[in-house]
Amino acid sequence: MTDPIGCSYTSLFRMAVWTSGLHLQEEEKQDVATLSWGTRIQIVRGVANGLSFLHGLDKPIAHQDIKSSNLLLDSNFQAHISDFGLARRIDASTSYASSQSQSTGTMGYSYKPPGYKDGLTVPALEADVYSFGILMFEIATGKRPNLPNFLDGKEVGLVEWARNMLFQNQHMEMVDAYISREDSLIQVQVKEYFEIAGMCTCEIRRCRPTMPEVVQWLNRIPTCNF
């Protein structure tokens, strides 16, 4: 989440002042090469910690719109989750949102689990986990989920492409070409990262991990050279 600097209730218009930040998508468009493997894992960990906090509240909150354009990066590349317009408190006994989600637009749907686009009710916490898994793929591969990928001459989505690459054990080939292959890239760590993303994007919702579990797994991946 973003950190407030201060607020005012004395004037006619209430206002809050927030720390400055940079959209992850904007940063990647400006200079993808500046984001090393270690920095990208740091960003992913920051988002995971934020979601774990939201999901761990007494009345859990599902963000429901996790995507790269809703992330802000500070000067130290710490990630902050923004845009809580679709967020909902969850009935902890059912893990379902109390009201139907609003439309998130074409880009938002690119991060949603199967069936969401057809108006099916989705367990909101698990939907956040799925969206986070797609975000993991996007950050590490440099591929946008709303743009087509090609597999054996067939146009497929990011998740299908990633699953095929994982099945073929082509973890290193998935890594963004802008990341130096000498930049702290250890094959076993890359494999572990993508396997976590794969579990998060499992089509069977009950098979997806919780965000606290994801945080634990990500923290086991050593990184350096931020």
C-alpha angles and dihedrals in degrees: 000000000000119000118236119227094196148309141222131219097169099080129071090258119051113222142174126208118215134195114268117256146168128239111245090228091053092050092052092048092050100047118345091172091069091066107084124196090260092050092051092052089049090054092048091049091052092054091045091052091050093050091044089055093049093046092046097057120114085252101031119223121217112205093202095192108064109159137131094263089060093058125091123199121207125210090278092050092250109154123234123190114229140177107055093177093120097036117127135187111241132223098240092209092061104020088221124128115251092232138030115272118250122236114282097194129239095305092047092052089056088071098045130103120255112286097026092103090055092059096255117156109255127197097250101215091050089047089057089053091052092049090049091053091054089048089054090054092047096050095047099040101035089228120133116229092219093057125077125256124199126231119178089340092308124118110238139166125258095260094051091047091049093048091053092050091049091049089054091047091240096142097140091049089058094062117105111267089228090069113089112240087225092053101105090294109156114175097223091052093048089050092050091050094052093044089057089051089049092053091049091054096049109141091223104077097206089057093059116101123242118253093249088057090049091051090053093050094047092050089058091062106091117219136181141168096057 
